[in-house]
Amino acid sequence: MEHPSAKRTDLSNHLSELYSIFRQTILLILAISLLWSYSSDSLMTSWLDTLPLGNHSLDLSIYSPFDWLEMKWAISILLSILTVMPLLSIRLQRFASPGLMPRERSWFTMVLIFSTFVLPMITILLWWMGFPTLVEAALAADNLEGVGSRYDAASIFGLAIGVSWIIVCIILSTVTLSLARLLGMVDDGHTRLRNRVLAILGGALILSLPSEFEGLRIILAFCSMAIADRISSSLPAAALGSRYFEVKNLQSGVNPIRLGIVDCGCEGACPRVPLGGVPVGVASPSCEALCLNPHEQEALADLVSQHSITNLLVTGCDSGPIPSELKRSLQSVSCTIEGLGWLDEPRAESDEWKRSSLTHSTQIRIGTTLD
């Protein structure tokens, strides 16, 4: 249950590393976009040849050279993002894996694989198979006898680019929300950055979708936000309510005291720790039923090992029902576990009493150790 290879990393350093990954990825996307721009014209021409428009030289027109230039760079950026996604996924996997539990690691790997390979393949199939079929159906439905047709090449590309851009935005937003959830940035079951990320996603789509999507931008933006939110919220929540805790030495010296207070709900039977009830510098993991949930037991043992916690206090019971395997794991890292017995205490219905109980228990552990 202990993670011998786990390294203790400050949250600010962790976020700095994540920022560095995204910054380097953006620079790489810009550089690769320049390379793709040299071949984008030939790719665009090859794609137009797959469209069932009959005599291409007569049917296709470019009404604005600037629109064609805009489409060229849009294609280059899109191809650059698809090119960089595998490398970004590998770096994000290496970044997040050391701090994840096995099922969380499996879930995140599945999201990255799907975002990196499945969705780009869907995009490519749409370009080379879906859109030609759609154009053919549109021509059949809009065929007027005696009326000639000309087609704006830039508008056709605008439709394809818009659909692809929606897919890319959903991928990036899903991965961002998933990382925030994996980092423990969750309040009341919702990701802390959820509203901001979804607002950025919706705003980016509304502002950047081509004019061909006029009238559908808001609907498409809300649908994309719902998809990204739904996928990311399916991530298993952190076993202890959060993934990072600030733990300080309550008493320095040869044998420092590092305390953790486990807010165990005992399957809803025990009152929860009130807001602000845990003293500063004390870890405050929360559990639904520590004695019954193996994932919570593994996460708690990992927390004790990473933060060198010396004393654990469980709010609900007297620590008697705690599994012996967990107790042995804690003893192996010189951590004692005790219970406050709130489950059988009538006064535990009062938040003020619970705050006093936590403060008093903390002071007793410090004083006992000093004695």
C-alpha positions in Angstrom: 0.0 0.0 0.0 3.0 2.3 0.4 4.5 3.9 -2.6 8.3 3.8 -2.2 9.0 5.7 -5.4 6.7 8.6 -4.6 8.3 12.0 -4.5 7.1 14.9 -2.4 6.5 17.9 -4.7 5.2 21.3 -3.8 1.9 22.3 -5.5 3.4 25.5 -7.0 6.3 23.5 -8.5 3.8 21.0 -9.9 1.7 23.7 -11.6 4.9 25.3 -12.9 5.9 22.0 -14.5 2.4 21.8 -16.1 2.6 25.4 -17.4 6.0 24.6 -18.9 4.5 21.6 -20.8 1.8 23.7 -22.3 4.1 26.6 -23.1 6.5 24.4 -24.9 3.7 22.7 -26.7 2.3 26.0 -28.0 5.7 27.0 -29.3 6.1 23.6 -31.0 2.6 24.0 -32.6 3.7 27.4 -34.1 6.9 26.0 -35.4 5.3 23.0 -37.0 2.6 25.2 -38.5 5.3 26.9 -40.5 6.4 23.6 -41.9 2.9 22.5 -42.8 2.2 25.8 -44.6 4.6 24.8 -47.3 2.5 21.8 -48.3 -0.9 23.0 -47.3 -1.7 24.3 -50.8 -1.2 20.9 -52.4 -3.2 19.2 -49.6 -6.1 21.6 -50.2 -6.0 21.0 -53.9 -5.9 17.2 -53.4 -8.9 17.4 -51.1 -10.9 19.5 -53.5 -10.3 16.8 -56.2 -12.1 14.3 -54.0 -15.3 16.4 -54.0 -17.9 15.3 -56.6 -18.3 18.7 -58.3 -17.9 17.6 -61.9 -15.7 20.0 -63.9 -13.6 21.5 -61.1 -12.2 24.3 -63.3 -15.7 25.6 -63.9 -17.4 24.8 -60.6 -14.9 26.1 -58.1 -14.2 29.7 -57.6 -12.3 31.9 -55.1 -14.1 35.1 -54.6 -11.5 36.6 -52.1 -7.8 35.8 -52.1 -7.6 36.6 -48.5 -10.2 33.9 -47.6 -8.0 31.3 -49.4 -4.9 32.5 -47.4 -6.9 32.3 -44.2 -8.0 28.7 -45.0 -4.4 27.8 -45.8 -3.1 28.9 -42.3 -6.2 27.3 -40.6 -5.3 24.0 -42.3 -1.6 24.4 -41.2 -2.5 25.1 -37.6 -5.0 22.2 -37.5 -2.5 19.8 -38.9 0.1 21.1 -36.4 -2.2 20.5 -33.5 -2.9 16.9 -34.6 0.8 16.3 -35.1 1.8 17.5 -31.6 -1.1 15.8 -29.8 0.7 12.4 -29.4 3.8 14.1 -27.8 1.6 16.2 -25.6 -0.3 13.1 -24.4 2.9 11.3 -23.6 4.2 14.3 -21.5 0.9 14.7 -19.7 0.8 11.0 -18.9 4.3 11.1 -17.4 3.4 14.3 -15.5 0.2 12.9 -14.0 1.0 9.2 -13.5 3.1 9.4 -10.3 0.3 11.0 -8.4 -2.6 8.8 -9.6 -4.2 5.7 -8.2 -4.3 2.7 -10.6 -7.9 3.2 -11.7 -7.4 6.9 -12.2 -4.2 6.3 -14.2 -6.2 3.8 -16.4 -9.0 6.3 -16.9 -6.6 9.2 -17.8 -4.7 7.0 -20.2 -7.9 6.0 -22.0 -8.9 9.7 -22.3 -5.5 10.6 -23.8 -5.6 7.6 -26.2 -9.0 8.6 -27.4 -8.1 12.2 -27.7 -4.8 11.6 -29.5 -5.7 8.8 -31.9 -9.5 8.2 -32.1 -10.8 11.7 -32.6 -8.0 12.7 -35.1 -8.9 9.6 -37.1 -12.5 10.6 -37.0 -11.5 14.0 -38.3 -9.5 12.6 -41.1 -12.3 10.2 -42.1 -14.7 13.2 -42.1 -12.4 15.1 -44.4 -11.8 12.3 -46.9 -15.0 10.4 -46.8 -17.7 12.3 -44.9 -17.6 15.7 -46.5 -17.5 14.4 -50.1 -20.6 12.3 -49.4 -22.2 15.4 -47.8 -21.4 17.6 -50.8 -22.8 14.9 -53.1 -26.0 14.8 -51.2 -26.3 18.6 -51.1 -25.8 18.8 -54.9 -28.5 16.2 -55.5 -31.0 18.1 -53.2 -30.2 21.5 -54.8 -30.1 20.6 -58.5 -32.1 23.1 -60.5 -32.7 22.5 -64.2 -31.2 25.3 -66.4 -29.4 27.0 -63.5 -25.6 26.8 -63.4 -23.8 26.4 -60.1 -20.5 27.7 -58.9 -18.9 26.9 -55.5 -16.8 29.0 -53.3 -13.7 26.9 -52.4 -13.1 28.9 -49.3 -16.6 28.3 -48.0 -16.3 24.6 -48.5 -13.0 24.6 -46.5 -14.7 26.8 -43.9 -17.3 24.2 -43.2 -14.7 21.4 -42.9 -12.4 23.6 -40.8 -15.2 24.6 -38.5 -16.2 20.9 -37.7 -12.5 20.0 -37.1 -12.0 23.0 -34.9 -15.0 22.0 -32.7 -13.4 18.5 -32.3 -10.0 20.0 -31.3 -11.5 22.4 -28.8 -13.5 19.6 -27.2 -10.3 17.5 -26.9 -8.3 20.3 -25.3 -11.0 21.3 -22.9 -11.6 17.7 -21.8 -7.9 17.1 -21.1 -7.7 20.4 -19.2 -10.7 19.7 -17.0 -9.5 16.2 -16.4 -6.1 17.4 -15.3 -7.6 19.9 -13.0 -9.7 17.2 -11.4 -6.8 14.8 -11.1 -4.8 17.5 -9.4 -7.5 17.7 -6.7 -8.8 21.1 -7.7 -12.4 20.1 -6.8 -14.9 21.9 -4.6 -18.3 20.2 -3.7 -17.8 17.7 -6.4 -17.2 20.2 -9.2 -13.8 21.1 -10.8 -12.6 24.4 -9.5 -11.7 25.7 -13.0 -14.8 24.2 -14.6 -16.7 27.4 -15.3 -13.7 29.3 -16.6 -12.5 26.5 -18.9 -16.0 25.9 -20.3 -16.5 29.7 -20.8 -13.2 29.9 -22.7 -14.3 26.9 -24.8 -17.7 28.4 -25.6 -16.3 31.9 -26.3 -13.5 30.6 -28.5 -16.0 28.7 -30.7 -18.5 31.6 -30.9 -15.7 34.0 -31.9 -13.6 31.7 -34.2 -16.1 29.5 -36.1 -16.2 30.5 -39.8 -19.1 32.6 -41.1 -20.6 29.4 -42.6 -21.8 28.5 -39.1 -23.6 31.8 -38.6 -26.8 31.1 -36.6 -25.4 27.8 -35.2 -22.4 29.2 -33.2 -24.2 29.4 -29.8 -25.9 26.0 -30.1 -22.6 24.4 -31.2 -20.7 26.1 -28.4 -23.2 24.9 -25.7 -23.2 21.3 -27.1 -19.3 21.3 -27.1 -19.3 22.6 -23.5 -21.7 19.9 -22.4 -19.6 17.1 -24.1 -16.3 18.3 -22.5 -17.9 18.7 -19.1 -19.6 15.3 -19.3 -16.5 13.4 -20.3 -14.2 15.1 -17.7 -16.8 14.7 -14.8 -16.8 10.9 -15.4 -13.3 10.8 -13.9 -13.2 9.1 -10.5 -13.0 11.7 -7.8 -10.0 11.9 -5.6 -10.2 9.2 -2.9 -9.5 11.6 -0.1 -11.4 14.6 -1.4 -8.2 16.3 -2.5 -4.8 15.3 -3.9 -2.7 17.9 -2.1 -2.5 18.8 1.6 -0.3 21.3 3.4 1.3 19.5 6.3 3.6 21.4 8.7 5.7 20.3 11.7 3.5 21.1 14.7 6.5 20.5 17.0 10.0 20.5 15.7 12.9 18.6 17.1 14.4 15.1 16.8 10.9 13.6 16.5 8.7 16.2 14.7 4.9 15.9 14.9 3.0 15.9 11.7 -0.7 15.4 12.2 -3.6 14.3 9.9 -7.3 14.4 10.8 -9.4 11.9 8.8 -13.0 13.2 8.2 -14.7 9.8 7.9 -18.4 9.8 7.3 -18.9 6.1 8.2 -21.3 5.7 5.3 -23.2 8.8 6.3 -23.7 7.9 9.9 -21.0 10.2 11.4 -21.2 14.1 11.4 -18.6 15.6 9.0 -15.9 18.0 10.0 -17.2 21.6 9.9 -15.7 24.2 7.5 -12.5 25.6 9.0 -12.4 23.1 11.8 -9.1 21.6 11.0 -6.1 23.6 12.3 -3.6 25.1 9.7 -0.8 22.7 8.8 -2.8 19.6 9.6 -3.8 17.3 6.7 -7.6 17.0 6.3 -8.4 13.9 4.1 -12.1 13.0 3.9 -13.5 9.5 3.5 -16.9 8.0 3.0 -16.1 4.7 4.8 -12.4 4.2 5.5 -12.8 0.7 7.0 -14.8 -0.6 3.9 -13.2 1.2 0.9 -9.8 -0.2 -0.2 -9.2 2.7 -2.5 -9.5 5.1 0.4 -7.2 2.9 2.5 -4.5 2.9 -0.2 -4.8 6.6 -0.7 -4.5 7.3 3.0 -1.4 5.1 3.3 0.1 6.9 0.4 -0.7 10.3 2.0 1.0 9.3 5.2 4.1 8.0 3.4 4.4 11.1 1.2 4.0 13.7 3.9 5.7 11.8 6.8 2.6 12.0 9.0 3.2 10.8 12.5 -0.3 10.9 14.0 -3.7 10.2 12.4 -7.0 11.0 14.1 -10.2 9.5 12.7 -13.3 11.5 13.6 -16.0 8.8 13.4 -15.0 5.7 15.4 -12.5 4.9 18.0 -10.2 3.4 15.3 -11.2 -0.1 16.3 -12.9 -1.0 13.0 -9.8 0.1 11.0 -8.5 -2.9 9.0 -5.4 -4.5 10.5 -3.6 -4.4 7.1 -3.9 -0.6 7.1 -2.7 -0.4 10.6 0.3 -2.4 9.8 1.0 -0.3 6.8 0.9 2.9 9.0 3.1 1.3 11.7 5.7 0.5 9.1 6.2 4.3 8.5 6.0 5.1 12.3 2.5 6.5 12.2 -0.1 6.0 15.0 -3.9 6.1 14.4 -6.5 7.0 17.0 -10.2 7.7 17.0 -12.3 10.6 18.3 -15.5 8.6 18.6 -17.9 11.3 17.2 -20.2 8.5 16.1 -21.4 7.9 19.6 -21.2 11.5 20.9 -24.5 13.4 21.1 -22.7 16.7 21.2 -21.2 16.0 17.8 -24.2 17.6 16.2 -22.8 21.0 17.1 -20.2 22.5 14.8 -18.8 24.6 17.6 -18.3 21.5 19.7 -16.6 19.7 16.9 -14.2 22.6 16.3 -13.3 22.6 20.0 -12.8 18.9 19.9 -10.4 19.1 17.0 -8.4 21.9 18.5 -8.3 20.2 21.9 -7.3 16.8 20.3 -4.5 18.5 18.4 -3.1 20.2 21.5 -3.3 17.0 23.5 -1.2 15.1 20.9 1.4 17.8 20.9 1.5 18.1 24.6 1.6 14.3 25.2 4.6 14.0 22.8 6.4 16.7 24.6 5.9 15.1 28.0 
